[in-house]
Structures are given as structure tokens and as C-alpha cells.
Amino acid sequence: MTRTLRCALVGTGAVAQLHARAVAAHPHAELVAVTDLSRAAADDFAGQWGGSDVYDSLDALLAAEHPDVVLICTPPAVHREQTLAAFAAGAHVIVEKPPALSLDELDEMRAAAVTADRRLAVVFQQRTGTAAAHVRGLLRSGALGRPLIAVCETLWYRDADYFAVPWRGTWQSEGGGTTLGHGIHQLDLLAYLLGDWTSVQGRLWRLDRETQTEDASTATVTFAGGVVAQVVTSAVSPRQTSSIRIDTQKATVTVDHLYGHGHENWAITPAPGFEAEAEAWALPDVEERSDHAPLLRDVFDALLSGAPLPDTADEPARSFELVAAIYASAAADGALVTPDALAAHPTHRAGFESPVTEMRPR
């Protein structure tokens, strides 16, 4: 790995700091250009991260810089057009979640990647870290016996000021509510651990916030291995937590954290009679926490070597399809949605707008 990836960043909000930090940490990547709707914000950001060139538009940036990688840190409504522009300019793309406003848009982005022979990586940083990789290996090897039942909770708190940002809380600009914007992280980690899903039944709720979209959702998800998972997502929960529990034939696996996890957030509790096996399940001695940095590091390494994207950044549609299925089920009053049904869905491949059950007192 002797060449250096020239990286450009679009959107200089809070999450862009994590991308810039990851670029700075990699020995063969450098941030060469940034752009933002606010020139002042872009100038400040560029100064903070080494004085990269600043452009007034993505088109101008691509024409002048011809970057190897474009990091997209903008609201989801513009992800599709920015991704297509980057591929047309010959760049790889790393895009923040949610990757698009619909499955159709994501399909178009994936097809453009194939046409351009470039890579599309979506940032789901909860997959990363040595603990998640270790637990995934235990589950897939059968060391813990067959997984049986799971609980996936994203209980976050977002006040009225959070939803006062113009693009938030609307179907048109954000694409969905807390299920798409927040719950997708833990759903992605759940699917990373358990594999392919086979059915979804979901409901959307508006409990307290002034939004078009839901501020809470509930769902039952089944997986190909026979696991039944109960999923709860909320933006109205003052004591915040991000949690997954998986009960297997031999143990209970839990991770309880908020926005990132390390070894201290994970536990593997043996079932009665399996205590002697627990020593073999211990987390590795060397720890790496979940973060943007290891995800982007592994993506950069793959791009430099020509290897496939790492499993922490592949399957860009898996959790997006799970979220889409929750919305599609809610639109059909909680009806069961399968992958085959979603693949041919008449409405929810093009967008997720769905009826929300209003529970606020009038």
C-alpha cells in the first residue's frame, strides 16, 4: 500500500468530524477537499483539518480534484444525487446512513457503482469492534447453540428542538422517523449477528413529538435461523439505551450501550449446565471499540488492495430492507411482510411514508 487515497468530504456537520478523524488516522488517506452549503462552515472545517481546498459545490469539487473517495455526510434527501455524481466522476463512495430515501434510490446507487466499477460503502459503525466480531463468530460457528429469541431496543431521547431542524420529521426530506433515523443502527447490528431476515410485522406510533413521521415503532422480526426478535425504537425515552439481547440454547448474549460499545458493554451468560464452556467464549484480550475509524480504515484498506469490502461495510441493503419492511407492514395495519413481498412491493420500494397511529391526547 504505497499510494494515498485522496478523499473529499461533502457536508461538514457533526458526523463529518468523525470521518475527518478517520481519514487523518489512516497512513494512506488524506482529506484534499470539502464542500458544504455554507461556505463559512466549509472554510472553518477545512482549517480545522489541515487546510484542504474548499469548493462551493460538489460538481466543482469533482471537476477540479478528481478524488479517489467521496465521503457523504449530508442529509439523506441528497445522498442519491451526490453518490451518482461521485461515481460518474470515478470516485468510490462512503455514505452515512440512511443511504437513501428509498430502496429504489439505493438500487440505483448500487447499479451505478457496478457500472462505474467503484465501491459503495454505507456507514453502520455499530458492526465494528472486536466484541461484535467475536460474538458473530460464536453465533455462526454454533458454539453457543442455536439462537432462539432476541430483543432489540433503541430507546433514545430527542426533544422538540431536535425536530425543529427543517429537514427532520418529514417524509419528504428525512424519509422516515426514528425507525429509519435511529433504530436502523441496532437493527443493522442485530442482522449482522443473526443473518438474513424472513418476516416482519410492524407498527408506527406518534406519542409526543410534533412530526409527520413516527416517534416510536414496534416490530416482530424473524430470521432464517429461526430466531424471533422483538424490536422497539423510540425518540421519547429519557433514560437512553441501545440494547440487544440474544438468547441461545447455551447462553444469553447482551450488549447495552448508547452510541458506541466496547468490551465492557458486552456479556455472555451461560445457561445452567454450560458454565464449563463459558471460558472458551471469553472476549479477546485485545480490544477495539466500535467507531467510524475502524470501519473507514478497513474500507480504505480494501480499496487500496483491491479486496472486496469488509463485512463491516458490505450488504448495504440488509438493514435498509428491514426498516422498509417495518414501514410496509405498518402501512398494511401490521400485516406480515417477507423479503419476496418487499422485493415486489407496489409502494414501499419508492418511499416509506406510512400511516402513523396517533396516541397523543387531543
C-alpha positions in Angstrom: 0.0 0.0 0.0 2.2 2.8 -1.2 -0.3 5.2 -2.8 -2.6 7.5 -0.9 -6.3 7.8 -1.3 -7.4 11.4 -2.0 -10.6 11.9 -0.1 -13.2 14.6 -0.5 -16.0 15.3 2.1 -19.5 16.6 1.4 -21.3 18.2 4.3 -19.4 19.5 7.3 -21.8 18.8 10.2 -21.1 16.9 13.3 -20.7 13.4 11.8 -18.2 14.9 9.3 -15.8 15.3 12.2 -15.7 11.5 12.7 -15.0 11.0 9.0 -12.2 13.5 9.0 -10.7 12.0 12.1 -10.7 8.5 10.5 -9.0 9.9 7.4 -6.4 11.6 9.5 -5.7 8.3 11.3 -5.1 6.3 8.2 -1.5 6.3 6.9 -2.6 6.2 3.2 -5.5 8.6 3.1 -5.7 12.3 3.1 -8.5 14.9 3.0 -8.0 17.1 0.0 -11.3 18.9 -0.4 -14.6 19.7 1.3 -17.8 21.4 0.3 -20.9 22.5 2.2 -24.0 24.6 1.6 -22.4 27.1 4.0 -19.1 28.4 2.7 -18.2 29.7 6.1 -18.8 26.3 7.7 -16.7 24.6 5.0 -13.8 27.1 5.5 -13.9 26.5 9.2 -13.9 22.8 8.8 -11.0 22.8 6.3 -9.0 24.9 8.6 -9.6 22.6 11.5 -8.5 19.5 9.5 -5.4 20.7 7.7 -6.4 23.3 5.2 -7.9 21.2 2.5 -9.3 23.0 -0.5 -12.9 24.3 -0.3 -15.5 24.4 -3.1 -18.9 25.9 -3.4 -20.5 22.8 -4.9 -19.8 19.1 -5.3 -19.7 19.4 -9.1 -17.0 22.0 -8.9 -15.0 19.8 -6.4 -15.3 16.7 -8.5 -14.2 18.5 -11.7 -11.2 20.1 -10.1 -10.0 17.4 -7.7 -10.9 14.0 -9.2 -10.9 12.4 -5.7 -10.5 8.7 -5.1 -13.1 8.6 -2.4 -16.1 10.9 -1.6 -17.4 10.9 1.9 -21.0 11.9 2.0 -22.1 13.4 5.3 -25.2 15.3 4.2 -29.0 14.7 5.0 -30.4 11.7 3.3 -32.5 13.5 0.7 -29.4 14.3 -1.4 -27.5 11.1 -0.9 -28.6 9.6 -4.2 -27.7 12.5 -6.4 -24.4 13.1 -4.7 -23.5 9.4 -4.9 -24.3 9.2 -8.6 -22.2 12.3 -9.3 -19.3 10.8 -7.4 -19.5 7.5 -9.3 -19.7 9.4 -12.6 -16.5 11.2 -11.7 -14.7 7.9 -11.0 -14.7 8.0 -7.2 -15.6 5.4 -4.6 -18.4 6.5 -2.1 -18.7 6.1 1.6 -22.1 7.4 2.6 -23.7 7.9 6.0 -26.9 6.1 6.9 -29.6 6.1 5.9 -28.0 5.6 2.5 -31.1 7.0 0.6 -34.7 7.8 0.9 -36.0 4.6 -0.6 -35.0 1.1 -1.8 -35.4 2.2 -5.4 -32.8 5.0 -4.8 -30.4 2.6 -3.1 -30.9 0.1 -6.0 -29.9 3.0 -8.4 -26.9 3.8 -6.4 -25.7 0.2 -6.3 -26.2 -0.2 -10.0 -24.2 2.9 -10.6 -21.4 1.5 -8.5 -21.3 -1.6 -10.7 -21.4 0.4 -13.9 -18.5 2.6 -12.7 -16.6 -0.3 -11.2 -16.5 1.6 -7.9 -17.4 0.6 -4.4 -20.4 1.8 -2.3 -19.9 1.6 1.5 -22.6 2.6 3.9 -21.6 3.7 7.5 -23.1 1.3 10.1 -20.4 1.7 12.7 -22.2 -0.5 15.3 -21.0 -3.5 13.3 -17.4 -2.7 14.2 -15.3 -3.6 17.2 -13.6 -6.7 18.4 -16.6 -7.7 20.6 -19.1 -7.7 17.8 -16.8 -9.7 15.6 -16.2 -12.2 18.3 -19.8 -12.7 19.2 -20.7 -13.0 15.5 -18.1 -15.8 15.2 -19.5 -17.6 18.2 -23.1 -17.4 16.8 -22.1 -18.5 13.3 -19.9 -21.4 14.5 -22.7 -22.9 16.7 -20.5 -22.6 19.8 -23.5 -21.1 21.7 -26.0 -23.5 20.3 -28.9 -22.3 18.2 -30.1 -18.7 18.7 -33.8 -18.7 19.8 -35.1 -15.3 20.7 -33.9 -11.7 20.7 -34.8 -8.2 21.9 -33.5 -5.1 20.1 -34.1 -1.7 21.7 -33.2 1.7 20.5 -34.6 4.0 23.3 -33.3 7.5 22.6 -34.5 11.0 23.5 -34.9 13.8 21.0 -36.6 16.9 22.2 -38.7 19.5 20.2 -35.6 21.5 19.3 -34.1 18.4 17.6 -37.2 18.2 15.3 -37.2 21.9 14.7 -34.4 21.5 12.1 -36.3 22.0 8.8 -35.4 18.6 7.2 -36.2 16.5 10.2 -39.5 14.8 11.0 -40.9 14.9 7.4 -41.4 12.0 5.0 -40.1 14.1 2.0 -36.8 15.2 3.4 -35.9 12.7 6.1 -37.6 9.7 4.5 -38.9 8.3 7.8 -38.9 8.8 11.6 -37.0 7.3 14.4 -37.1 3.8 12.9 -35.1 5.0 9.9 -33.0 7.6 11.6 -32.2 5.9 14.8 -33.3 2.3 15.1 -31.6 1.3 11.9 -28.2 1.2 13.8 -29.3 -1.5 16.2 -31.3 -3.3 13.6 -28.2 -3.4 11.5 -26.1 -4.8 14.3 -28.8 -7.4 15.0 -28.9 -8.5 11.4 -25.1 -8.5 11.3 -25.1 -11.0 14.2 -28.1 -13.1 13.1 -28.1 -13.0 9.3 -31.0 -12.9 6.8 -34.5 -12.0 7.9 -37.6 -13.9 6.8 -40.6 -11.8 8.0 -41.5 -8.5 9.7 -44.7 -7.3 11.3 -44.6 -3.6 12.4 -46.5 -0.6 13.7 -45.7 3.1 13.8 -46.7 5.4 16.7 -46.7 9.1 17.3 -46.7 9.5 21.1 -45.5 13.0 21.8 -43.5 14.9 19.1 -44.8 17.3 16.5 -43.7 15.4 13.4 -45.2 13.9 10.3 -43.3 10.7 10.9 -43.3 8.3 13.9 -41.6 9.0 17.2 -41.8 5.3 18.1 -42.2 1.9 16.4 -42.6 -1.7 17.4 -42.0 -4.8 15.3 -41.6 -8.6 15.4 -38.8 -9.9 13.1 -38.0 -13.5 12.3 -34.7 -14.7 10.9 -33.7 -17.5 8.7 -32.2 -19.5 11.5 -35.5 -19.5 13.4 -34.8 -16.6 15.7 -37.8 -14.4 16.8 -36.8 -10.8 17.6 -38.9 -8.1 19.3 -37.8 -4.6 18.2 -38.7 -1.3 19.9 -37.5 2.1 18.7 -38.2 5.4 20.4 -37.2 9.0 20.3 -39.1 9.9 23.5 -37.2 7.8 26.1 -35.4 10.0 28.7 -33.1 7.2 30.0 -31.4 6.4 26.8 -30.1 3.0 25.8 -29.2 0.9 22.8 -29.5 -2.7 23.6 -29.5 -6.2 22.0 -30.2 -9.5 23.8 -29.9 -12.8 22.1 -30.9 -16.0 24.0 -29.4 -19.2 22.6 -29.5 -22.8 23.7 -26.4 -22.4 25.7 -26.2 -18.7 26.7 -27.6 -15.2 26.8 -25.6 -12.6 24.8 -26.2 -8.9 25.7 -24.8 -5.6 24.6 -26.0 -2.5 26.4 -24.6 0.9 25.3 -25.7 4.2 23.8 -23.8 5.4 20.8 -20.8 3.0 20.8 -19.7 -0.2 22.5 -16.5 -1.7 23.9 -15.9 -5.0 25.7 -17.4 -3.6 29.0 -20.8 -3.3 27.2 -21.0 -7.0 26.3 -21.8 -10.0 28.4 -22.1 -13.7 27.6 -24.0 -15.5 30.4 -24.0 -19.4 30.3 -27.3 -21.3 30.7 -27.3 -23.8 33.6 -25.1 -26.8 32.8 -23.0 -24.9 30.3 -20.7 -23.0 32.8 -17.7 -25.1 31.8 -17.9 -23.9 28.2 -18.0 -20.2 29.1 -14.2 -19.8 29.3 -14.0 -20.6 25.6 -16.5 -17.8 24.8 -14.4 -15.0 26.5 -13.9 -11.8 24.5 -10.4 -11.4 23.0 -7.6 -9.8 25.1 -7.1 -7.0 22.6 -9.9 -4.6 22.4 -11.1 -2.3 19.7 -14.3 -0.2 20.3 -17.0 0.3 17.7 -16.4 3.6 15.8 -16.2 5.2 12.4 -12.4 4.9 12.5 -12.1 1.1 12.2 -14.9 1.0 9.6 -13.3 3.6 7.4 -9.8 2.1 8.0 -11.0 -1.3 6.8 -12.8 0.2 3.8 -9.7 2.2 2.8 -7.5 -0.9 3.2 -9.9 -2.8 0.9 -9.9 -0.1 -1.7 -6.1 0.1 -1.7 -5.6 -3.6 -2.0 -8.5 -4.3 -4.5 -10.1 -6.7 -2.0 -13.9 -6.9 -1.5 -15.4 -4.5 1.1 -15.1 -5.8 4.6 -18.1 -7.4 6.3 -18.4 -4.3 8.4 -19.3 -2.4 5.3 -20.9 -4.8 2.9 -24.6 -5.7 2.5 -25.7 -2.1 2.2 -29.4 -3.0 1.7 -29.8 -5.6 4.5 -30.9 -3.3 7.4 -32.4 -0.8 5.0 -34.8 -3.6 3.8 -35.6 -4.4 7.4 -36.6 -0.8 8.0 -38.6 -0.7 4.8 -40.4 -3.9 5.8 -41.5 -2.3 9.1 -42.9 0.7 7.3 -44.6 -1.5 4.7 -46.1 -3.7 7.4 -47.4 -0.6 9.2 -49.0 0.6 6.0 -50.9 -2.7 5.9 -52.1 -2.5 9.5 -49.3 -4.8 10.8 -49.5 -7.4 8.1 -46.6 -9.8 7.7 -44.0 -8.7 5.1 -41.5 -11.2 3.6 -38.4 -10.4 1.5 -40.1 -11.6 -1.6 -43.1 -9.4 -0.9 -40.9 -6.4 -0.3 -38.9 -7.0 -3.5 -42.2 -6.6 -5.5 -43.9 -4.1 -3.2 -46.1 -1.6 -5.1 -45.3 1.4 -2.9 -42.7 1.0 -0.3 -39.7 0.5 -2.6 -40.2 4.0 -3.8 -40.7 5.6 -0.3 -41.6 4.8 3.3 -44.5 7.2 4.0 -47.0 5.2 6.1 -49.9 5.7 8.4 -48.8 6.5 12.0 -51.1 5.7 14.9 -51.7 9.0 16.9 -51.6 8.4 20.6 -51.3 11.9 21.9 -54.3 13.3 23.7 -56.2 15.9 21.6 
